[in-house]
């Protein structure tokens, strides 16, 4: 064959090959693949997967595809069984739907270790602990030799020192509430025994000299709260009167409001319940009173008879306020007002966009982002959903990882519950740790460090505190530090 003829043959072969392959390449680039079942071209979708830690194996319908993080393209529409596996970690599995021209993202997966490395950060048995508002300190409650001692544990320095000590020969206590001032310079502890509470305030320092308020105020007091702008001043309730105590000038006690049974200081306002179940606000000087529930029928519906007493109060920056009564009624200050009953406790997410509450063996999620939509005359309330049911009593829950997960503790296990992509049915869960706990369980998860602290691990019938690294915080090192929503002082019971 002549060279010229050979060139023509090769040229036309390439032309034919181009016209055959160009549409296939173009269609593939546009996301089309041939489906042999329907014998037609269908558009594809993508699954984007990221895990912590990385380099986990991705299986689609039991076939290995890639390691995380990865974006798997060219997938025909339909449901895929996705499994994530990594040595030393519990498997993550989910059925995921792939849709045409869409990216299905599961980029929040937190893999749980099969065996967490536990350490004992404290050499002595603790009754309980509570975290300060900015998570800088853990306030440890230690009981021994007729004394209850509150120690401040600096989380970063890993150092503890006593700040308040109560002699139980003079005052028996079965529970304690703790709060810190807004500048984190002072701590307030209320030792409770039935209807009586003995309050002490102290600087958070190694040379702390606590002051018991009973030595400054002769009448029984309750509901003690720090002034929102001055840690030297305390609001308190005595004989249905709200007073203001100046720690610098201890003889200076000012009466603020009368006929009050309970109050909270939120921002620059004092929220008060009075003897007639009225709910109103005043400023920090007791002036400019505003009735929050002027409708008598609504007031009766919410608070019922004379037995309503707020146990916990939470408030978001958007002004949504929640009250939990001592008898378990959960209310809010906007429609639908009544949320649920028989509630044991509630916990707001740091961004105040979600709330979890638990009752018995049920864990509920309240989505506050859905509240406030006015598609009709009535305001739409937050959507609530039963997300998890345990076979054991739930003692604690906390939303973490920007609303992706909940850490929940029962009296036997600590669970990680995924809620980020929750649609129908219960959220999947993984057991983090097993323990033996009672109602005095304390648990705290510090998202800045990824560490989790909890009590309830028993050895020789001693309640001990454990510490573990639950996740690596480095991926979220540049996340915005959100101001925590207001909450009533945390409270724990102990033996």
MODAUR-V52560 format. One line per field, one symbol per residue. ss: DSSP state (a for helix, b for strand, c for the rest). burial: b if it has 24 or more other C-alpha atoms within 12 Angstrom, else e. A space follows every 10 residues. Layout:
BEGIN
ss->???
burial->???
END
This chain:
BEGIN
ss->ccaaaaaaaa aaaaaaaaaa aaaaaaaaac cbbbbccccb bbbbbbbbbb bbccccbbbb ccbbbbbccb bbbbbbcbbb bbbbbcccbc cbbbbbbbcc ccbbbbbbbb ccbcccccbc cccccccbbb bcccccbbbb bbbbccbbbb bbbbccccbb bbbbbbbccc ccccbbbbbb cccccbbbbb bbbccbbbbb bbbccccccc bbaaaccccc cbbbbbcccc ccbbbbbbcc bbbbbbcccc ccbbbbbccb bbbbbbccbb bbbbccccbb bbbccccccb bccccaaaaa aaaccccccb bbbbbccccc bbbbbccccb bbcccccbbb ccccbbbbcc cccbbbbbbc cbbbbbbaaa cccccccccc ccbbbbbbbc cccbbbbbbb ccccbbbbbb ccbbbbbbcc ccccccccbb bbbbcccccc ccbbbbcccc bbbbbbbbbc cbbbbbbbbc ccaaaacccc cccccbbccb bbbcc
burial->eeeeeeeeee eeeeeeeeee eeeeeeeeee bbbeeeeeee ebbbbbbbbb bbbbebbbbb eeeebbbbbb ebbbbbbeeb ebbbbbeebb bbbbbbbbbb eebbbbbbbb bbbeebeeeb bbeebbbbbb bbbbbbbbbb bbbeeeebbb bbbbbeeeeb bbbbbbeeee bebbbbbbbb bbebbbbbbb bbeeeebbbb bbbbeeeeeb bbbeebbeee bbbbbbbbeb bbbbbbbbeb bbbbbebeee eebbbbbbbb bbbbbbbebb bbbbebbbbb bbebebeeee eebeeeeebe ebbeeeebbb bbbbbbeeeb bbbbbeebbb bbbbbbbbbb eebbbbbbbb bbbbbbbbbb bbbbbbbbee beeeeeeeee bbebbbbbbb ebbbbbbbbb bbbbbbbbbb bbbbbbbbbb bbeeeebbbb bbbbbbbbbb bbbbbbbbbb bbbbbbbeee eebbbbbbbb bbeeeeeeee eeeebbbbbb bbbbe
END
